[in-house]
Amino acid sequence: GLRSDLLAKQRSLDRFCMAAVGRTKAGKSTLIATLSGRDQGAIGDGRQGFTRYNRAYTFCGIRLIDTPGIGAAGGQGEASEQAEQRDSAVARSIFPETDLVCFVIDSDSIVPCTREMMQQLHQRGKAFLILLNVKASLQGGRDLLRSRLEAKFAPVGEQAISGNIAAIRRDLAKAIGVREAEAVPIIPIHAKAAFKAGQVTDLTEAEEWRELSRLDHFLEQLDQTITGQAPQLRRRTLRDNP
């Protein structure tokens, strides 16, 4: 195990490393495909096991790791419990080499397997943030999506995600403590709109899709985290996590 951890660290000695973790269909592979410039074939269709292994990509010099979906039922001929244990173990194997973990979740609150992984990361002193992938259909084009997202991002209302964010914060506080939970960024985005922005050729249309996705809010937070904490996070990875 120690040899494996050392080899993992060796792979990321010269680059800041971020991993995306989340349950199947949460949108993490869509996020990775968007940042790395991958095509539609890099995105799963909801089947557990689509991403069976950790896959590494590059974004602006950052090492990006896409992990298998965790906590979903099913599997390719395996019992669902075995499939979940396998995929969770593969996802956890990124701990030794990653500096920052990005948990991609949908509009539901934190599921038990994700909460357990957050607890483990907190115990190891690993930094993480939460991307809330807001669910809204692309059908009907940008104008309809804009109206749907305006309802989602409203401070109050039946469709507003403010309640989801509050529930996530409560779950997080139970998992790692109130003070620590308050320091974890929760950033809402629309992953499919971000991916769409990278696929269209018209620059004006691409910019509108990107604006709707709110991807730049995430990138700003990522920039602040790396700019302000990268040396400390790197030391934790290379020295403090055996």
N, C-alpha and C positions, 0 to 999 in steps of 0.2 A: 504493500500500500504506500509506503514511504517512497519507494522508487517511482511509482506511478505519479505521485504528487510532485516529485522533483522534475520528472519529465514534463509534466503539465506546466510547471512554472517556467521551464526552459523555453517552451514554445512562445511565451509571452514576455520574455525578458526585456525586449526593446520596444514594446508597444503597450499603451493603455488598453485594457481589455474590458469589454462590456458584454454580458450575456442577457438574452431575452428568455424569460420563463413564463409559462402560463398554461392553462388547461387547453385541451383541444377546442378549436374554433374561437379562441379568445382574440386572435388577430396578430399574434407575435410573428408568424412567418410572413404575413403581409407587411408588417413593419420592417422586418429584416430585408425583404425583397425590395421595398421602397428605398431604403437607405443604401443598399448595395447595388441597386440597378438591375436586379434579377427580373426575369420575365414571369408570366403567369404560371409556368410550370413549377416554380419554386414554392407555390402556395398550396396548402392542403385543401381538401374538400370536406373536412369534418370527420374523416375516418381516423380513429386512433391508429398510430403506427405509420402515418404518412411520413413524419420525420422520425425515423427509428434511431438515429444517431445524432450526436452533436455535430453541427456543420459550421465551419468558420468562414467568415467573409471579411471584407475590409471596407471601412467607411472613413474617409478623411484621415487615414493613418491609424484609426482605431481598429482593433481586432474585435469583430462582432461574432458572437456565437449564438446560433439558433439551436434550441433544445427540443426534445420530444414533448408533445402535449402531456400534461400530467392530470391525473384525477378523472379520466374519462372512462366510460365503460367500453367493453369490446376488446378487439385485438384480432390478430390474424390467426384464428384457430386456437387461441389460448384462452384460458379463463380470464375474466375481466380483472380479477384481483392480481393474477400473475402479470398481466399486461401493465396494470397500474404500477406495480412494484418495480417492474423492469424499467419503465419509462421514467419513473421518479428517480431511480438509482442513476440512470444515464444523465438526467438533468442535474442531479446533485454532484456528479463527477466534475462539474465545471468550477466548483468552489475553490480548489487550490490555485487556479490560474486567473480567475476573474477579479477585477478591481471593483466593479459596479454591476449590480444585477438590476435589470429592468423587468418588473413583474407586469405583464400585460393581462388585464382582466376586462371582462365585459361589464354590463350595467348591473350585474348581481353583486352581492357582497362576497367577501373572501371565502373560498371553499376550504374545508379542513386541511387538505393536502398542501395547499398554498400557504395557509397560516403556519403549518408545521415547518415548512421550508423557510419562511421568514424568521421564525424563532431560531432555527439553526444558524442562519446567516447572522442574526443579531448576536448570538452567543459567540460567534467567531469574529465579531467586530467588522463584518462586511457591510459596506454601504449598499443601499438599494432605494429605488424609487418605484412609484406605481403609475402606470399608464392606464387610464380608464378609457377603453375603446368604446365610444358611444355607438349604440346600434341605431342606424337610420338607413333606410333603403336608398339606393342610387336611382331607382326607377323614377322616370319623369324628368330627369336631368337636374341641372344645378339649381334652378329656381325653386323647385319643390324640395330639394335637399336643404337649401338655405332656410326655408320656412320650417322644416322639421327640426333642424338644428337650433334655430332661434327658440323654439318651444323647449327643447332639451336644455339649453343653456340659460333659460330664464331663472331668476332667483326663486320664484315659486310657481306652482302650477302642477297639474296632474302628470305632465310628461317630463317635468324638470328633473335633472340628475342631481340636484342639491341633496336630496334624500339619500341617493346612492353613495355620494361622497361622505355624508355624515355616517352612514352605516359602515362603510369601509374604515373610516377613522376609528369608530368604536371597536370594530373587530381587531384592528391593528393595535389599539391600546391594550386590549386584553392579551394580545399575543406577546408584545414586547415592552409594555409599560406606557403610561400616558405621556410622559415628557418625551420619550423617544419617538412615540407615534406622531406627535405634533411636528417633529423635525423631518418626517418623511414626506417628500413632495408627492402630491396626487395630481396628475396632469391629464385632463380630458382631451382626447383627440378623436378623429374619425379616420381610421386606418385605410379604409377602402378609397376614400376621397384622396388621400395622400398618394396611394399607389396609382390612382387614375391620373393624377397630375403628372406623373412621370411617363405615362403612356401616350398622351395626346401630343400632337406635333405643333398645334397652334399655341404660341407663347401666351397670348392673352387668356385663352381658355385654361391653359395649364396653371397660370397664376391664380385664376379664380378657384379652381379645384383645390389648389394648395392652401389658399386662404380659408376655404371651408373646412379643410382637414384640421387646421390649427396645429399642424406639425411643427411650425416654427416656434410655438410656445414650448414644445418639448425640447427642441434643439437649443433654445436659449437656456433652458434649465440645465441641459447636458453641458453646454459650454461653461456655465457658471460653476458647475460641480467640478469639471475637469480643471478649469483654470484655478479654482480656489483650493481644491483638495487632492489633486492628482499625486503630488509627492507623498502625502500622508497615506493615501489609499494604496499606492504602489508599495510602500514600505510594509503595510499590513500584509499584502499579498506575498511578497518575496521573503519576509522575515518572520512575521508573527503567526502564519498559518502553516503548521507542519503537515 
